[in-house]
Amino acid sequence: MTETTATPPGDRNETIEILKTVAVALLIALFLRVLLFQPFTIPSASEEPNLYEGDYVIVTKFDYGWSRHSIPFSPSLFEGRILSKAPERGDIIVFKLPRDGRTDYIKRLIGVPGDRVQMRQGLLYLNGQPVERVQKEIVTETGGSGLVRPVARVEETLPGGRRYMTNDFGTGGDLDDTPEVVVPPGHYYFMGDNRDNSADSRLPPEIGVGLVPEANLVGRARLVLLSWSPGASIFKPWTWVLNLRPSRFGKVLH
């Protein structure tokens, strides 16, 4: 006859308490992620010179209210936004790509409902007027093909006074001349700060972003918390240190 040993009541109680603690911690983390803050990793160079590939940014989710896209996996629990508040031109915003409702994109808000937006010979026009721009410096950049090319750092000032830097590789690019678009109610027009290297609202939704519905806004990017240069990998522990970019830690986004 085989004897069985019962689990002592003290051990069972300890296991239950551990499971309760883990469950509470997960609920608190979910609460914070849904309502307050969410981290994102920048996957491309479309927001250079303000955000770099490998930046780890903190996004606040209470700025514009909450939609179903504020919740992981965007469940269809409700439509529209709760406690909705309109974003401002110049905000750097994470949103869900309209054509699939799942992919996270991050761009700068350029056009709000009622605005007329157009690019003419590489210059941004809002409501028929060119946006104020001042060239600050010329730097060199090495592209993915190894080609070194000059890039102008240009400061733009939107109506309302928001200032930020952009990359400009000169005129003649595919997105330097676009039709004028009138932003309809409940939608927004986004552009990347790396103007010649960004699939954004200048392109139709089938191949770019198109106009973004208000419900697709996730939150406003506020801060670069950490940063690693391209090549860092979770499977290569030495890159966790060698590829760090401490100079970008704590950078406040404007």
C-alpha beads as a LAMMPS data file, in Angstrom:
LAMMPS data file: protein, C-alpha beads

254 atoms
253 bonds

1 atom types
1 bond types

-500.0 500.0 xlo xhi
-500.0 500.0 ylo yhi
-500.0 500.0 zlo zhi

Masses

1 110.0

Atoms # bond

1 1 1 0.000 0.000 0.000
2 1 1 1.384 3.392 -1.061
3 1 1 1.248 6.192 1.426
4 1 1 0.499 9.771 0.275
5 1 1 1.690 12.847 2.074
6 1 1 -0.809 15.679 2.333
7 1 1 0.387 19.226 1.781
8 1 1 0.596 20.949 5.153
9 1 1 -2.022 23.712 5.606
10 1 1 0.738 26.255 6.176
11 1 1 2.303 25.531 2.782
12 1 1 -1.080 25.781 1.027
13 1 1 -1.795 29.122 2.674
14 1 1 1.630 30.434 1.670
15 1 1 1.084 29.389 -1.958
16 1 1 -2.328 31.072 -1.998
17 1 1 -0.860 34.284 -0.592
18 1 1 1.902 34.284 -3.257
19 1 1 -0.692 33.811 -6.016
20 1 1 -2.791 36.634 -4.568
21 1 1 0.244 38.945 -4.484
22 1 1 1.120 38.132 -8.098
23 1 1 -2.494 38.701 -9.196
24 1 1 -2.663 42.073 -7.434
25 1 1 0.664 43.135 -8.959
26 1 1 -0.566 42.183 -12.441
27 1 1 -3.813 44.101 -11.939
28 1 1 -1.933 47.207 -10.789
29 1 1 0.414 46.969 -13.790
30 1 1 -2.562 46.590 -16.147
31 1 1 -4.332 49.535 -14.515
32 1 1 -1.252 51.755 -14.945
33 1 1 -0.739 50.608 -18.546
34 1 1 -4.346 51.183 -19.573
35 1 1 -5.032 54.460 -17.785
36 1 1 -1.739 56.247 -17.217
37 1 1 1.527 55.231 -18.868
38 1 1 2.807 52.863 -21.522
39 1 1 6.357 52.283 -22.818
40 1 1 7.105 52.053 -26.544
41 1 1 10.256 51.225 -28.472
42 1 1 10.952 53.332 -31.563
43 1 1 11.368 50.932 -34.514
44 1 1 12.490 53.295 -37.285
45 1 1 14.174 56.594 -38.164
46 1 1 10.986 58.401 -39.254
47 1 1 11.052 60.800 -36.268
48 1 1 14.729 61.774 -36.432
49 1 1 16.284 64.067 -35.258
50 1 1 13.951 64.002 -32.235
51 1 1 13.453 60.262 -31.802
52 1 1 15.960 57.628 -32.841
53 1 1 15.568 53.967 -33.634
54 1 1 16.094 52.140 -30.348
55 1 1 14.726 54.894 -28.106
56 1 1 12.502 53.591 -25.310
57 1 1 9.830 56.232 -24.738
58 1 1 7.142 56.787 -22.124
59 1 1 3.679 57.650 -23.447
60 1 1 0.998 59.251 -21.280
61 1 1 -2.462 57.902 -22.031
62 1 1 -4.664 60.396 -20.193
63 1 1 -3.967 63.434 -22.403
64 1 1 -6.726 62.791 -24.951
65 1 1 -9.051 60.498 -23.024
66 1 1 -9.386 56.763 -23.587
67 1 1 -10.653 54.627 -26.454
68 1 1 -10.695 50.866 -26.979
69 1 1 -7.163 51.242 -28.346
70 1 1 -6.024 52.252 -24.859
71 1 1 -6.544 48.620 -23.841
72 1 1 -4.156 45.827 -24.907
73 1 1 -5.351 44.117 -28.120
74 1 1 -7.954 46.875 -28.710
75 1 1 -11.063 44.880 -27.737
76 1 1 -14.361 46.171 -29.151
77 1 1 -15.787 47.089 -25.763
78 1 1 -17.008 50.564 -26.722
79 1 1 -16.800 53.166 -29.473
80 1 1 -15.403 56.707 -29.422
81 1 1 -13.412 58.176 -26.535
82 1 1 -14.112 58.572 -22.837
83 1 1 -13.270 62.022 -21.377
84 1 1 -12.076 63.064 -24.827
85 1 1 -9.738 66.040 -25.125
86 1 1 -8.439 67.375 -28.449
87 1 1 -4.692 67.102 -29.109
88 1 1 -2.652 70.118 -30.158
89 1 1 -0.624 70.672 -33.307
90 1 1 2.935 69.601 -32.685
91 1 1 2.205 66.811 -30.202
92 1 1 4.166 63.602 -30.822
93 1 1 1.488 60.933 -30.658
94 1 1 1.294 57.144 -30.712
95 1 1 -1.717 55.913 -32.678
96 1 1 -3.038 52.737 -34.245
97 1 1 -2.524 52.468 -37.996
98 1 1 -5.979 53.036 -39.529
99 1 1 -5.782 50.248 -42.105
100 1 1 -5.376 47.464 -39.527
101 1 1 -6.236 49.002 -36.140
102 1 1 -3.359 47.075 -34.509
103 1 1 0.036 48.435 -35.552
104 1 1 1.453 51.227 -33.368
105 1 1 2.796 54.272 -35.225
106 1 1 4.391 57.395 -33.787
107 1 1 4.365 60.726 -35.653
108 1 1 3.931 64.442 -35.054
109 1 1 0.456 65.951 -35.310
110 1 1 0.430 68.586 -38.052
111 1 1 -3.187 69.067 -39.094
112 1 1 -6.293 69.238 -36.891
113 1 1 -9.914 69.158 -38.132
114 1 1 -10.572 71.971 -40.587
115 1 1 -6.902 72.525 -41.481
116 1 1 -5.707 72.534 -45.080
117 1 1 -2.336 70.752 -45.322
118 1 1 0.024 70.613 -48.300
119 1 1 3.696 70.187 -49.197
120 1 1 5.074 72.459 -51.942
121 1 1 8.672 72.015 -53.067
122 1 1 9.579 70.578 -49.676
123 1 1 7.851 73.330 -47.685
124 1 1 4.928 72.675 -45.351
125 1 1 1.846 74.831 -45.910
126 1 1 -0.978 75.116 -43.375
127 1 1 -4.198 76.843 -44.421
128 1 1 -2.446 78.372 -47.412
129 1 1 0.479 79.822 -45.432
130 1 1 4.039 78.428 -45.295
131 1 1 5.089 77.227 -41.861
132 1 1 7.942 79.306 -40.459
133 1 1 11.256 77.460 -40.805
134 1 1 14.877 78.294 -39.960
135 1 1 17.851 76.180 -41.003
136 1 1 20.091 75.611 -37.983
137 1 1 22.958 73.455 -39.278
138 1 1 24.128 70.948 -41.864
139 1 1 25.253 67.522 -40.657
140 1 1 26.158 64.278 -42.415
141 1 1 24.245 61.032 -42.147
142 1 1 25.164 57.505 -43.199
143 1 1 22.228 55.727 -44.789
144 1 1 21.445 52.025 -44.719
145 1 1 23.384 51.517 -47.954
146 1 1 26.476 53.127 -46.433
147 1 1 26.035 56.289 -48.499
148 1 1 27.074 59.446 -46.615
149 1 1 24.890 62.445 -47.438
150 1 1 24.318 65.919 -46.002
151 1 1 21.129 66.676 -44.095
152 1 1 19.837 70.049 -42.978
153 1 1 18.495 70.471 -39.454
154 1 1 15.546 72.828 -39.866
155 1 1 13.483 74.301 -37.035
156 1 1 9.776 74.647 -37.805
157 1 1 7.307 76.772 -35.839
158 1 1 3.651 75.836 -36.096
159 1 1 0.755 78.266 -35.580
160 1 1 0.461 78.521 -31.826
161 1 1 4.217 78.594 -31.291
162 1 1 5.222 74.910 -31.065
163 1 1 8.828 74.538 -32.263
164 1 1 10.698 71.383 -33.210
165 1 1 13.564 70.222 -35.418
166 1 1 13.187 68.348 -38.707
167 1 1 15.501 66.593 -41.141
168 1 1 15.549 67.968 -44.693
169 1 1 17.453 66.217 -47.487
170 1 1 16.544 68.855 -50.073
171 1 1 13.761 69.172 -52.646
172 1 1 12.817 66.643 -55.282
173 1 1 11.701 63.857 -52.945
174 1 1 8.564 61.825 -53.551
175 1 1 6.739 63.567 -50.680
176 1 1 7.965 67.122 -51.276
177 1 1 4.912 67.984 -53.410
178 1 1 1.488 66.744 -52.366
179 1 1 -2.137 67.678 -53.047
180 1 1 -3.841 69.926 -50.532
181 1 1 -5.830 67.898 -48.002
182 1 1 -8.662 69.286 -45.875
183 1 1 -8.707 67.454 -42.538
184 1 1 -12.292 66.327 -41.859
185 1 1 -13.997 66.368 -38.453
186 1 1 -12.845 63.645 -36.094
187 1 1 -9.563 63.040 -37.961
188 1 1 -5.927 64.154 -37.781
189 1 1 -3.012 64.616 -40.195
190 1 1 0.405 63.305 -39.089
191 1 1 3.932 63.707 -40.455
192 1 1 7.340 62.345 -39.470
193 1 1 10.038 64.847 -38.499
194 1 1 12.389 62.990 -40.856
195 1 1 10.444 64.420 -43.755
196 1 1 12.095 62.483 -46.609
197 1 1 12.001 59.176 -44.738
198 1 1 8.518 58.798 -43.298
199 1 1 5.392 56.972 -44.451
200 1 1 2.724 59.234 -42.978
201 1 1 -0.491 61.110 -43.798
202 1 1 1.012 62.357 -47.050
203 1 1 0.474 58.839 -48.395
204 1 1 -2.935 57.161 -48.832
205 1 1 -3.934 54.621 -46.172
206 1 1 -3.296 51.679 -48.497
207 1 1 0.471 52.331 -48.467
208 1 1 0.972 54.958 -45.757
209 1 1 -1.073 56.361 -42.897
210 1 1 -3.713 58.561 -44.455
211 1 1 -5.959 60.494 -42.103
212 1 1 -6.135 59.096 -38.563
213 1 1 -9.514 58.816 -36.787
214 1 1 -9.715 60.334 -33.327
215 1 1 -10.481 56.923 -31.791
216 1 1 -7.088 55.574 -32.956
217 1 1 -5.065 57.927 -30.744
218 1 1 -3.258 56.022 -27.977
219 1 1 -1.284 58.703 -26.136
220 1 1 1.328 61.438 -26.181
221 1 1 5.054 60.631 -26.188
222 1 1 6.660 62.584 -23.362
223 1 1 10.101 61.259 -22.499
224 1 1 12.964 59.107 -23.772
225 1 1 13.601 56.887 -20.781
226 1 1 16.386 54.696 -22.224
227 1 1 18.059 54.236 -25.589
228 1 1 20.099 51.625 -27.444
229 1 1 21.722 52.010 -30.857
230 1 1 20.692 49.586 -33.656
231 1 1 22.207 46.142 -33.222
232 1 1 21.276 45.745 -29.563
233 1 1 19.492 42.463 -28.918
234 1 1 17.985 40.723 -25.932
235 1 1 19.799 37.597 -27.136
236 1 1 23.198 39.366 -27.055
237 1 1 23.710 40.447 -23.431
238 1 1 26.928 42.342 -24.180
239 1 1 24.960 44.771 -26.392
240 1 1 22.851 45.775 -23.386
241 1 1 25.855 47.828 -22.268
242 1 1 27.908 48.379 -25.422
243 1 1 24.948 49.771 -27.384
244 1 1 23.600 52.053 -24.681
245 1 1 23.164 55.735 -25.594
246 1 1 23.252 57.467 -22.170
247 1 1 23.182 60.908 -23.785
248 1 1 19.538 60.300 -24.720
249 1 1 18.381 59.140 -21.278
250 1 1 15.724 61.447 -19.841
251 1 1 15.305 63.531 -23.010
252 1 1 12.040 65.478 -22.813
253 1 1 10.104 65.493 -26.095
254 1 1 8.784 68.737 -27.563

Bonds

1 1 1 2
2 1 2 3
3 1 3 4
4 1 4 5
5 1 5 6
6 1 6 7
7 1 7 8
8 1 8 9
9 1 9 10
10 1 10 11
11 1 11 12
12 1 12 13
13 1 13 14
14 1 14 15
15 1 15 16
16 1 16 17
17 1 17 18
18 1 18 19
19 1 19 20
20 1 20 21
21 1 21 22
22 1 22 23
23 1 23 24
24 1 24 25
25 1 25 26
26 1 26 27
27 1 27 28
28 1 28 29
29 1 29 30
30 1 30 31
31 1 31 32
32 1 32 33
33 1 33 34
34 1 34 35
35 1 35 36
36 1 36 37
37 1 37 38
38 1 38 39
39 1 39 40
40 1 40 41
41 1 41 42
42 1 42 43
43 1 43 44
44 1 44 45
45 1 45 46
46 1 46 47
47 1 47 48
48 1 48 49
49 1 49 50
50 1 50 51
51 1 51 52
52 1 52 53
53 1 53 54
54 1 54 55
55 1 55 56
56 1 56 57
57 1 57 58
58 1 58 59
59 1 59 60
60 1 60 61
61 1 61 62
62 1 62 63
63 1 63 64
64 1 64 65
65 1 65 66
66 1 66 67
67 1 67 68
68 1 68 69
69 1 69 70
70 1 70 71
71 1 71 72
72 1 72 73
73 1 73 74
74 1 74 75
75 1 75 76
76 1 76 77
77 1 77 78
78 1 78 79
79 1 79 80
80 1 80 81
81 1 81 82
82 1 82 83
83 1 83 84
84 1 84 85
85 1 85 86
86 1 86 87
87 1 87 88
88 1 88 89
89 1 89 90
90 1 90 91
91 1 91 92
92 1 92 93
93 1 93 94
94 1 94 95
95 1 95 96
96 1 96 97
97 1 97 98
98 1 98 99
99 1 99 100
100 1 100 101
101 1 101 102
102 1 102 103
103 1 103 104
104 1 104 105
105 1 105 106
106 1 106 107
107 1 107 108
108 1 108 109
109 1 109 110
110 1 110 111
111 1 111 112
112 1 112 113
113 1 113 114
114 1 114 115
115 1 115 116
116 1 116 117
117 1 117 118
118 1 118 119
119 1 119 120
120 1 120 121
121 1 121 122
122 1 122 123
123 1 123 124
124 1 124 125
125 1 125 126
126 1 126 127
127 1 127 128
128 1 128 129
129 1 129 130
130 1 130 131
131 1 131 132
132 1 132 133
133 1 133 134
134 1 134 135
135 1 135 136
136 1 136 137
137 1 137 138
138 1 138 139
139 1 139 140
140 1 140 141
141 1 141 142
142 1 142 143
143 1 143 144
144 1 144 145
145 1 145 146
146 1 146 147
147 1 147 148
148 1 148 149
149 1 149 150
150 1 150 151
151 1 151 152
152 1 152 153
153 1 153 154
154 1 154 155
155 1 155 156
156 1 156 157
157 1 157 158
158 1 158 159
159 1 159 160
160 1 160 161
161 1 161 162
162 1 162 163
163 1 163 164
164 1 164 165
165 1 165 166
166 1 166 167
167 1 167 168
168 1 168 169
169 1 169 170
170 1 170 171
171 1 171 172
172 1 172 173
173 1 173 174
174 1 174 175
175 1 175 176
176 1 176 177
177 1 177 178
178 1 178 179
179 1 179 180
180 1 180 181
181 1 181 182
182 1 182 183
183 1 183 184
184 1 184 185
185 1 185 186
186 1 186 187
187 1 187 188
188 1 188 189
189 1 189 190
190 1 190 191
191 1 191 192
192 1 192 193
193 1 193 194
194 1 194 195
195 1 195 196
196 1 196 197
197 1 197 198
198 1 198 199
199 1 199 200
200 1 200 201
201 1 201 202
202 1 202 203
203 1 203 204
204 1 204 205
205 1 205 206
206 1 206 207
207 1 207 208
208 1 208 209
209 1 209 210
210 1 210 211
211 1 211 212
212 1 212 213
213 1 213 214
214 1 214 215
215 1 215 216
216 1 216 217
217 1 217 218
218 1 218 219
219 1 219 220
220 1 220 221
221 1 221 222
222 1 222 223
223 1 223 224
224 1 224 225
225 1 225 226
226 1 226 227
227 1 227 228
228 1 228 229
229 1 229 230
230 1 230 231
231 1 231 232
232 1 232 233
233 1 233 234
234 1 234 235
235 1 235 236
236 1 236 237
237 1 237 238
238 1 238 239
239 1 239 240
240 1 240 241
241 1 241 242
242 1 242 243
243 1 243 244
244 1 244 245
245 1 245 246
246 1 246 247
247 1 247 248
248 1 248 249
249 1 249 250
250 1 250 251
251 1 251 252
252 1 252 253
253 1 253 254
